[in-house]
């Protein structure tokens, strides 16, 4: 009973942390139509990644955040062809998405389409995989677990798969056989994005 209470407290703390990330990092832009765009975040951490992508997913710019604290940078986007793009700030537990449009050398931030995607969070304990995610959008999460044995008898063998849908709060525990030693890969697909994690027992 005590263990279950501790788990519940830990997961509630995780959700509060996720919500805190979402509320404290709203990007700030001053004008609707600009030639140079300033993107700023109230709180970033060293190691997080900022990218600019086209609407087809091509990465046009990538920067690793070098310092924890506030972040602001001016981007001259006038050289981009007319079209739709996004700034993405990837954090440990979520991805902040800031869409913008380039038209006739002017940049328009589409504020009503700014969003945060909460990433699946994976922990390992003994021979268990613990998966959790706060889903504010109800988007389905596909989970696949692959197994590779140390002796080469099995290589990337799919041993489990499921689609988790219509869940605001996702909590899953996958128990692996202790005697089945080897490498395990967890592949999670969400809204066209893929997240991977690995475990060896």
N, C-alpha and C positions, 0 to 999 in steps of 0.2 A: 504493500500500500504506500509506504514512504517513497519507494522508487518511482511509482506512478506519479505521485505528487511532484517529485523533483523534476520528472520529465515534462510535466505540464507547465511548471514554472519556467523551465528552460525554454520551452517553445513559445510561451507568451512573451518572454523577454526578447526572443528572436523577432517575433512579429512587431513588437513595439520598436525595436531597432530599425526594421524595414520601413515602418511608417515614418519614423524620424528622418531617415534618409530622404524619403519622398518629399517631406514638408520643408526641409531646410536647404534645398538645392535648386530652387526655381531659377532658370536662366533669366537674365535681365537684358532687354534690348530697348533702345530709346525711341526708335523711329519705325514707322511702317515700311517706308521705302528708303533704302539707303544704298550707297555704293560701297561703303566699307562697313562691315558689321562687327560690333563688339559683343562677344559672348562671355558671360560671367556666371560664376557659381559661388554661392556663399561659403560652401565648405567642400573641399576636395581632399583626397589623401594621396600621398606619394605612391606611385606605382599604378594608379588608375589610368585609363587610356581614353583619349579623346580622338575621334575620327570624324572625317567628313565623307559621306557616301552618296553615290548617285542613287536614283530610285530603282536601279537594277542591281544594287548591292556592290558596285565597284568602289573600292576604297581610293579616294583621291588625296587624302591627307591623314596622317597618323602621328600622334604625339603622346608620349608617356609623361604623365604629370610628375614633375621633379620635386615638388615641395607641398607639404601639407598646409592647408589654410584656405584662404580665398583665392580665386582664379579669375583673371580677366585677360582677354587677348583680342586684338583687332585683326580681322581677316579682310583682305581685299578680294572679293568674290566676283569682280566684274569680268575676269577672264574666263569664267565658266560659261559654257553654252547655255542657252535658255533651257530651262527644265526644272524638275523637282529634285531636291536634295535633303539630306538630314545631317545634323550634328548628332553624334552619339557619345555620351560619357559612360564608359563601362566601369562599374564599381564592383565590389565583392558580391553584393546581394541583388543589385538591380542595374538596369540600363536606362539612363535618361535619354529621351529622344526628342530632338528639336527640329521639326521640319521647316524648310524654307524653299522659296521659289525664286529663280532668277529669270527676269524678263526685261529685255531692252536695257541691259546694263544696270538694272535695279534689283535690289534684294528685298523680298517680303517674307517676314517670319509668320508662319501660320500657327498662331498661338492656340487656337481651339483644337489643334491636332497634336499638341505637345503631350507626351505620355511617359509613363515609367513602366518598364517590364521587370517584374520580379523574377530573378533567376532561381532555378531549383537549387536547394542547399543540401549537400550530401556530407554525412559523417560516417565514420566506420568505427564499430565497437566489436571487438572479438571477431566473430565470424558473421556479423550482421552489417547490412547496409541500411542506414537510416536516411530517408529522403523526406524533405519538407519543402513546402512552398506556399506563400501567401498569394492567392489568385484573385486580384481585384477585377479581372476581366473575364473570368470563366473560360479562358482559352484552353483547349485540350493539351495535355502533356503526354507525349509518347515516351515510354521507358523500355529500353532493351538492355539486357545483361548478357555479356559474352564471356566465355571461359576459354582459357588456353592453359594446357597442362605443362608442367616443367619438362616432362619426357618427350614432348612433341606429339603425343598421341591425339591430342585435340588442339586445334588452333582456331581461335576466334569462333568458337561454337556458340550459337545463340541458344541460351538455356532458359530465358524467360523474356516475355514481352507483355505489355499492357498499355492501354490508353486510359488516362484518368481525365474524366470530363465532368463539367458542372460541379466543381468543388471549389468553394471559397478558400478553404484551408486544407492543404494536402499533407498528410502524414502517412508514410509507408515504412514498414520494416521488412527487409528481405533477408531471410536467414539462409546462409550458405552452408553446405555440408563440410564439417571440419576435416573429414578424411579426404576431401577432394581438393588437394593442394594445387596451387597454380596462380595464374594471374586472371583477374576479373576486370572487365571494362564495362562501365555504366554509360550508356548513350541516352541522352534526354533531348527530345526535339520539341520545340515550342515556338509557334508562330513563325515558322521558316528558319529558326535558329537552332543550332546544335550545340549542346554542352556535353563534355566528356569528363569522366573521372575514372581512376583506376585503383585497384586494391590487389594486394598479394597476400595469400595465406599459405 
